[in-house]
Amino acid sequence: MKKVTFLLVSLSLVLAIIMSTFTLGCSTGAAKTIKIGVVQSQTGAYAGFGTGGVFGIQAAVEDINRGGGVLVNGTRYKIMLSVVDDQSDPTKAGTLAENLITQSNVQFILSGDEPPPMHPAVSNVAERYKIPYVMSTGPFEPWSAMRNATDTKWQYTWATGGFALAVGASGNDFRTGQPGYTVNDTWIEMLQQFGSQTNKKVAIVASDEPDGVGWYSSLPPIVQGLGYQPIGIDKKLGLLPPDTSDFSSVINEWKASGAEILWGNTVPPFFSALWKQCASLGFKPKMASIGRAALFYEDINSWGGNLPNGVGTEVWWNPSITEYKAIGGTSPSSLADRWTQSNGKPMNPAIGYGYRSAQVLFDALQRANTTDPAKVNAALATTDLMTIGYRVKFDENHFNRSPIAFGQWFKTDSKAGWEQKIVYSKHSFYPVAAQPIFPIP
């Protein structure tokens, strides 16, 4: 009887140990997660922004998860992403964001960089559900105008990066009075060096939507203040619907006026058609700088022939940046290498902005020490973080001004055939890589 009793006690002890081990294993082995939704274009006009942005976000998630995850209140949380393609459609972006929140139960929303018109619908959804939306956009002027037109001013939306056309930082912002944070700063360098070798007549072009309109209204006063003559501004010559396909009447007016400088901002397909028609109709400015449409290799490569050669654009992230902080052992150059190794394509600047958005959210989670959206949102307001895209510190508009430089497209002997190189920079951490091309070949 004693043996039976001893055996029963022993079995009970073994079972207790097994159950204790199983419970401990469940509590320590079952990884806790934070669900994050990503709303970004993977197709359509802004695919160049979106494919790079999503890659950067995914790279940051890989890096943080490799280290065990985000540390919140003593617990490591692995990040789970749900990525959706808004197809470059602002309306779809809002619907997809709402679906992510209500159906996929995401706790936060991320995006890399996209132009201002892509964000309002998502910002409205984030506001309605009180879910922080961490993204990147620019320029400041059109984005701020849309934000300030709302009743709430999007208290749950944070622009981790972007630039202004002409409005600089103010107050106690560390960027106040510092050059290199507006398009005005960078493009004027090109005008100051080569403008005297032109007749100072400027053709200004923009697609007629919030981003383009913001540029079109801001550029004429800038060039006029510098002694240049914008052509046809009184009748909004060059401000055309995004789906315009025939630009001949506008181009012929630019030719007749003798314009030798082209400046503007358009959706990519718009400028592709315009620039090809400029070549076929014999309009060849000596200088050209185009925002948005000339940012990405995929877009400029579609122009064909030598049309990209010498075309300029703002540079808002480059793997040559020397002042940064990333996750683990990642650097700007290694992030660019990861992109190229994954798809064989030349560097896409949007990867840096996607990575940075993720960094900023991870930092806010760790400082808030909770996954509560309202408390994380409060932590975002006090962000002061060095990232893979330089320092992030939000102003009263929930906007972080990023340093920018000026670049041009150069023909190379590489397989890709084209490379964007910095030709002007007011920042020591963004080194110049080439001498400017003038005039356009």
C-alpha positions as CSV (number, residue, x, y, z in Angstrom):
1,M,0.0,0.0,0.0
2,K,2.8,2.3,0.8
3,K,4.4,1.6,-2.5
4,V,1.2,2.4,-4.3
5,T,0.8,5.6,-2.3
6,F,4.4,6.6,-3.1
7,L,3.9,5.8,-6.7
8,L,0.7,8.0,-6.8
9,V,2.6,10.8,-5.1
10,S,5.5,10.5,-7.5
11,L,3.2,10.6,-10.5
12,S,1.4,13.6,-9.0
13,L,4.8,15.4,-8.5
14,V,5.9,14.6,-12.1
15,L,2.6,15.8,-13.5
16,A,2.9,19.0,-11.4
17,I,6.4,19.6,-12.7
18,I,5.3,18.9,-16.3
19,M,2.3,21.3,-16.0
20,S,4.5,23.9,-14.3
21,T,7.0,23.7,-17.1
22,F,4.2,23.8,-19.8
23,T,2.7,26.9,-18.2
24,L,6.1,28.6,-17.9
25,G,6.8,27.8,-21.5
26,C,3.5,29.3,-22.6
27,S,4.0,32.5,-20.7
28,T,7.6,33.0,-22.0
29,G,7.4,31.3,-25.3
30,A,4.2,32.8,-26.7
31,A,5.4,36.0,-28.3
32,K,3.4,39.1,-27.8
33,T,2.8,41.2,-30.9
34,I,1.8,44.7,-32.0
35,K,-0.2,44.8,-35.2
36,I,0.6,47.7,-37.5
37,G,-1.1,48.5,-40.8
38,V,0.7,50.0,-43.8
39,V,-1.4,51.9,-46.3
40,Q,0.8,52.7,-49.3
41,S,0.8,52.7,-53.1
42,Q,2.3,49.7,-54.7
43,T,0.8,50.4,-58.1
44,G,-0.3,53.4,-60.0
45,A,1.2,56.9,-60.3
46,Y,2.9,56.8,-56.9
47,A,4.3,53.2,-57.1
48,G,7.8,54.6,-56.9
49,F,7.1,56.2,-53.5
50,G,5.2,53.2,-52.3
51,T,7.4,50.3,-53.2
52,G,10.4,52.0,-51.6
53,G,8.5,53.1,-48.6
54,V,7.1,49.7,-47.8
55,F,10.5,48.1,-48.3
56,G,12.0,50.6,-45.8
57,I,9.2,49.8,-43.2
58,Q,9.7,46.1,-43.7
59,A,13.4,46.4,-43.2
60,A,13.0,48.3,-40.0
61,V,10.5,45.7,-38.7
62,E,13.0,42.9,-39.6
63,D,15.7,44.8,-37.7
64,I,13.6,45.4,-34.6
65,N,12.2,41.8,-34.5
66,R,15.7,40.4,-35.0
67,G,16.6,42.1,-31.7
68,G,13.6,40.6,-29.9
69,G,11.1,43.3,-30.7
70,V,10.0,46.6,-29.2
71,L,10.5,46.8,-25.5
72,V,7.3,48.0,-23.8
73,N,6.9,47.9,-20.0
74,G,9.5,45.2,-19.6
75,T,8.1,43.0,-22.4
76,R,9.4,42.5,-25.9
77,Y,6.7,42.8,-28.6
78,K,7.3,41.5,-32.1
79,I,5.9,43.6,-34.9
80,M,3.3,42.2,-37.3
81,L,2.6,44.1,-40.5
82,S,-0.5,44.2,-42.6
83,V,0.4,45.9,-45.9
84,V,-2.3,47.1,-48.4
85,D,-2.0,48.7,-51.8
86,D,-4.1,51.8,-52.2
87,Q,-3.3,51.9,-56.0
88,S,-2.4,55.6,-55.8
89,D,-6.1,56.4,-55.1
90,P,-6.7,58.7,-52.1
91,T,-10.2,57.5,-51.7
92,K,-9.2,53.8,-51.6
93,A,-6.5,54.7,-49.0
94,G,-9.1,55.8,-46.5
95,T,-11.3,52.8,-47.0
96,L,-8.3,50.4,-46.7
97,A,-7.2,52.2,-43.5
98,E,-10.6,51.8,-41.9
99,N,-10.7,48.1,-42.9
100,L,-7.3,47.6,-41.3
101,I,-8.6,49.0,-38.0
102,T,-12.0,47.4,-37.9
103,Q,-11.3,44.1,-39.5
104,S,-7.6,43.4,-39.1
105,N,-7.5,45.0,-35.6
106,V,-4.3,47.0,-36.3
107,Q,-3.2,49.2,-33.4
108,F,-1.2,51.8,-35.5
109,I,-0.8,52.9,-39.1
110,L,2.4,53.5,-40.9
111,S,3.4,54.9,-44.3
112,G,6.6,56.0,-46.0
113,D,6.6,59.1,-48.1
114,E,3.8,60.1,-50.5
115,P,2.5,63.4,-51.8
116,P,0.0,65.4,-49.6
117,P,-3.2,64.3,-51.5
118,M,-2.7,60.7,-50.5
119,H,-2.9,61.4,-46.8
120,P,-6.2,63.2,-45.8
121,A,-8.5,60.2,-46.1
122,V,-6.2,58.1,-43.9
123,S,-5.7,61.0,-41.5
124,N,-9.5,61.3,-41.1
125,V,-9.8,57.6,-40.4
126,A,-7.0,57.8,-37.8
127,E,-8.7,60.7,-36.2
128,R,-12.1,59.0,-36.0
129,Y,-10.6,55.9,-34.4
130,K,-7.9,57.7,-32.3
131,I,-5.2,55.6,-33.9
132,P,-1.8,57.2,-34.5
133,Y,-0.8,57.5,-38.1
134,V,2.9,58.0,-38.7
135,M,3.9,58.9,-42.2
136,S,5.9,61.2,-44.4
137,T,5.0,63.9,-46.9
138,G,5.9,67.1,-48.5
139,P,5.9,69.9,-49.3
140,F,4.8,71.6,-46.1
141,E,2.6,74.2,-47.7
142,P,0.0,72.1,-49.4
143,W,0.0,69.5,-46.6
144,S,-0.4,72.2,-44.0
145,A,-3.2,73.9,-45.9
146,M,-5.2,70.6,-46.0
147,R,-4.5,69.9,-42.3
148,N,-5.5,73.3,-41.1
149,A,-8.8,73.2,-43.1
150,T,-10.1,70.4,-40.8
151,D,-11.8,70.9,-37.5
152,T,-9.4,68.7,-35.6
153,K,-6.2,69.4,-37.5
154,W,-5.4,65.7,-37.4
155,Q,-4.1,65.3,-33.9
156,Y,-3.3,61.7,-34.6
157,T,-1.2,62.2,-37.8
158,W,2.5,62.8,-37.7
159,A,4.7,63.7,-40.7
160,T,8.1,62.3,-39.9
161,G,9.7,63.9,-42.9
162,G,9.1,66.5,-45.5
163,F,10.3,69.8,-46.8
164,A,8.9,73.2,-47.5
165,L,8.8,75.2,-50.7
166,A,9.7,78.5,-49.1
167,V,8.4,78.6,-45.5
168,G,11.2,78.0,-43.1
169,A,11.1,76.8,-39.5
170,S,10.3,79.4,-36.8
171,G,10.5,79.9,-33.0
172,N,12.8,77.6,-31.0
173,D,13.0,75.0,-33.7
174,F,16.6,73.9,-34.1
175,R,16.2,74.4,-37.9
176,T,15.2,78.1,-37.6
177,G,17.4,80.2,-39.7
178,Q,19.3,77.1,-41.0
179,P,19.6,76.7,-44.8
180,G,18.9,73.6,-46.7
181,Y,15.3,72.8,-45.5
182,T,13.4,74.3,-48.4
183,V,13.2,73.8,-52.1
184,N,13.9,77.5,-52.3
185,D,17.3,77.0,-50.7
186,T,18.5,74.2,-53.0
187,W,17.1,75.3,-56.4
188,I,18.3,78.9,-55.9
189,E,21.8,77.6,-55.8
190,M,21.4,76.3,-59.4
191,L,19.8,79.6,-60.5
192,Q,22.6,81.7,-58.8
193,Q,25.3,79.8,-60.6
194,F,23.8,79.4,-64.0
195,G,20.7,81.7,-64.2
196,S,22.8,84.6,-65.7
197,Q,23.5,82.3,-68.7
198,T,19.8,82.2,-69.5
199,N,17.3,84.9,-70.5
200,K,15.7,84.4,-67.1
201,K,12.3,83.4,-68.5
202,V,10.7,80.6,-66.6
203,A,8.1,78.1,-67.7
204,I,6.2,76.8,-64.7
205,V,4.3,73.5,-64.8
206,A,2.1,71.6,-62.3
207,S,-0.7,69.1,-62.3
208,D,-3.9,70.6,-61.0
209,E,-4.4,68.8,-57.7
210,P,-3.5,69.9,-54.1
211,D,0.3,69.1,-54.3
212,G,0.7,70.7,-57.8
213,V,-1.4,73.7,-57.0
214,G,0.7,74.3,-53.9
215,W,3.8,74.4,-56.0
216,Y,2.2,76.5,-58.7
217,S,1.1,79.2,-56.3
218,S,4.5,79.3,-54.5
219,L,7.0,79.2,-57.3
220,P,6.1,82.4,-59.3
221,P,6.7,84.8,-56.3
222,I,10.1,83.1,-55.7
223,V,11.4,83.5,-59.2
224,Q,10.0,87.0,-59.5
225,G,11.7,88.0,-56.3
226,L,15.0,86.8,-57.8
227,G,14.5,88.9,-61.0
228,Y,13.1,86.1,-63.2
229,Q,10.0,86.2,-65.4
230,P,7.4,83.4,-65.0
231,I,5.6,82.9,-68.3
232,G,1.8,83.1,-68.5
233,I,1.1,82.9,-64.8
234,D,-1.8,85.4,-65.1
235,K,-3.7,82.8,-67.1
236,K,-2.3,79.8,-65.2
237,L,-0.4,78.6,-68.2
238,G,1.1,75.2,-67.3
239,L,-1.4,74.3,-64.6
240,L,-3.3,71.4,-66.1
241,P,-5.5,68.4,-65.1
242,P,-3.4,65.4,-64.0
243,D,-4.8,63.3,-66.9
244,T,-3.8,65.8,-69.6
245,S,-2.3,64.0,-72.6
246,D,-1.9,66.8,-75.2
247,F,0.5,69.6,-74.1
248,S,1.2,71.1,-77.5
249,S,-0.6,74.4,-77.0
250,V,1.2,75.1,-73.7
251,I,4.6,74.0,-75.1
252,N,4.2,76.2,-78.1
253,E,3.5,79.2,-75.9
254,W,6.6,78.5,-73.9
255,K,8.6,78.3,-77.1
256,A,7.1,81.5,-78.5
257,S,8.0,83.3,-75.2
258,G,11.6,82.0,-75.4
259,A,11.5,80.3,-71.9
260,E,14.9,78.7,-71.1
261,I,14.1,77.4,-67.6
262,L,11.4,74.8,-66.7
263,W,10.4,74.4,-63.0
264,G,7.4,72.6,-61.5
265,N,5.8,69.6,-59.8
266,T,3.6,67.0,-61.4
267,V,2.3,63.4,-61.0
268,P,4.8,61.1,-62.8
269,P,2.7,60.1,-65.9
270,F,1.9,63.7,-66.5
271,F,5.5,64.9,-66.8
272,S,6.5,61.8,-68.8
273,A,4.1,62.7,-71.5
274,L,4.9,66.4,-71.3
275,W,8.7,65.9,-71.5
276,K,8.4,63.6,-74.5
277,Q,6.3,66.2,-76.3
278,C,8.7,69.0,-75.4
279,A,11.4,67.0,-77.2
280,S,9.3,66.3,-80.2
281,L,8.2,69.9,-80.5
282,G,11.7,71.3,-80.1
283,F,11.3,73.0,-76.7
284,K,14.6,72.4,-75.0
285,P,15.1,74.5,-71.8
286,K,18.7,75.0,-70.5
287,M,17.6,74.1,-67.0
288,A,14.8,71.9,-65.7
289,S,13.8,70.9,-62.1
290,I,10.8,68.8,-61.5
291,G,9.5,67.7,-58.1
292,R,7.8,64.4,-57.6
293,A,7.8,63.2,-61.2
294,A,11.7,63.1,-61.4
295,L,12.4,61.5,-58.0
296,F,12.5,57.8,-58.9
297,Y,14.4,55.7,-61.4
298,E,11.3,53.8,-62.4
299,D,9.7,57.1,-63.5
300,I,12.6,58.8,-65.3
301,N,13.6,55.6,-67.1
302,S,10.2,55.5,-68.7
303,W,10.9,58.8,-70.5
304,G,13.2,57.0,-72.9
305,G,16.3,58.0,-74.8
306,N,18.5,60.6,-73.2
307,L,15.6,62.7,-71.8
308,P,16.5,62.2,-68.1
309,N,20.0,63.6,-68.6
310,G,20.5,66.8,-66.5
311,V,16.9,67.0,-65.2
312,G,17.0,68.1,-61.5
313,T,14.9,67.3,-58.5
314,E,15.0,67.7,-54.7
315,V,16.9,65.0,-52.9
316,W,15.4,64.2,-49.5
317,W,17.2,60.9,-48.7
318,N,20.4,59.5,-50.0
319,P,22.5,56.5,-48.7
320,S,25.6,58.8,-48.5
321,I,24.1,60.6,-45.4
322,T,26.7,60.6,-42.6
323,E,24.7,61.7,-39.6
324,Y,22.1,59.0,-38.7
325,K,21.0,56.3,-36.4
326,A,19.4,53.0,-37.4
327,I,18.4,49.8,-35.7
328,G,21.0,47.1,-35.1
329,G,23.9,47.3,-37.5
330,T,21.9,48.8,-40.4
331,S,23.3,51.9,-42.1
332,P,21.9,54.0,-45.0
333,S,24.3,52.3,-47.4
334,S,23.5,48.8,-46.2
335,L,19.8,49.6,-46.5
336,A,20.3,50.7,-50.1
337,D,22.3,47.5,-50.7
338,R,19.4,45.4,-49.3
339,W,17.0,47.1,-51.7
340,T,19.2,46.5,-54.7
341,Q,20.0,42.9,-53.8
342,S,16.3,42.1,-53.3
343,N,15.2,43.4,-56.7
344,G,18.2,44.4,-58.8
345,K,16.9,48.0,-59.1
346,P,18.9,51.2,-58.5
347,M,18.6,52.9,-55.1
348,N,15.1,54.2,-54.3
349,P,15.2,57.2,-51.9
350,A,11.8,56.3,-50.4
351,I,13.3,53.4,-48.5
352,G,14.9,55.8,-46.1
353,Y,11.6,57.6,-45.3
354,G,9.8,54.3,-44.8
355,Y,12.5,53.1,-42.4
356,R,12.4,56.4,-40.5
357,S,8.6,56.3,-40.0
358,A,8.9,52.9,-38.4
359,Q,11.8,54.1,-36.2
360,V,9.7,57.0,-34.9
361,L,6.8,54.8,-34.0
362,F,9.0,52.2,-32.3
363,D,10.6,55.0,-30.3
364,A,7.2,56.4,-29.2
365,L,6.1,52.9,-28.1
366,Q,9.1,52.4,-26.0
367,R,8.9,55.9,-24.4
368,A,5.2,55.6,-23.7
369,N,5.9,52.2,-22.1
370,T,2.5,51.1,-23.3
371,T,0.6,50.1,-26.4
372,D,-2.3,52.4,-25.5
373,P,-2.8,54.5,-28.7
374,A,-3.6,57.8,-26.8
375,K,-0.4,57.5,-24.7
376,V,1.7,56.6,-27.7
377,N,0.2,59.6,-29.5
378,A,1.3,61.8,-26.6
379,A,4.8,60.3,-26.8
380,L,5.0,61.1,-30.5
381,A,4.5,64.8,-29.7
382,T,7.7,64.8,-27.7
383,T,9.8,62.9,-30.3
384,D,13.4,64.1,-30.6
385,L,15.2,61.2,-32.4
386,M,18.1,60.7,-34.7
387,T,17.0,58.4,-37.4
388,I,18.3,56.9,-40.6
389,G,17.0,60.1,-42.2
390,Y,18.6,62.6,-39.8
391,R,16.9,64.1,-36.7
392,V,13.1,64.0,-36.2
393,K,11.5,66.7,-34.0
394,F,7.9,67.7,-34.7
395,D,6.7,71.3,-34.8
396,E,3.3,72.6,-33.7
397,N,1.9,71.3,-37.1
398,H,3.0,67.7,-36.4
399,F,5.5,68.2,-39.2
400,N,9.2,67.4,-39.2
401,R,11.3,69.4,-41.6
402,S,13.9,67.2,-43.2
403,P,17.2,68.4,-44.8
404,I,17.2,68.3,-48.5
405,A,19.8,68.8,-51.3
406,F,19.5,69.2,-55.0
407,G,20.3,66.4,-57.5
408,Q,20.4,65.7,-61.2
409,W,20.1,62.6,-63.3
410,F,23.3,61.5,-64.9
411,K,23.8,59.0,-67.7
412,T,26.1,56.1,-66.6
413,D,27.6,52.9,-67.9
414,S,25.8,50.8,-65.3
415,K,23.1,48.3,-66.2
416,A,20.5,50.8,-65.0
417,G,21.9,53.5,-67.2
418,W,21.0,56.4,-64.9
419,E,22.0,57.6,-61.5
420,Q,20.7,60.5,-59.4
421,K,23.6,62.5,-57.9
422,I,23.7,65.3,-55.4
423,V,25.1,68.5,-57.1
424,Y,24.2,71.1,-54.4
425,S,24.0,70.7,-50.6
426,K,24.0,73.0,-47.7
427,H,24.5,70.1,-45.3
428,S,27.9,68.6,-44.4
429,F,26.2,65.2,-43.8
430,Y,24.9,65.2,-47.4
431,P,28.1,65.3,-49.5
432,V,28.1,66.6,-53.1
433,A,28.8,63.8,-55.6
434,A,29.1,65.6,-58.9
435,Q,29.4,68.9,-60.7
436,P,26.1,70.3,-62.0
437,I,25.1,69.7,-65.6
438,F,24.4,72.9,-67.5
439,P,22.9,73.3,-70.0
440,I,20.8,70.2,-70.4
441,P,22.6,68.2,-73.1
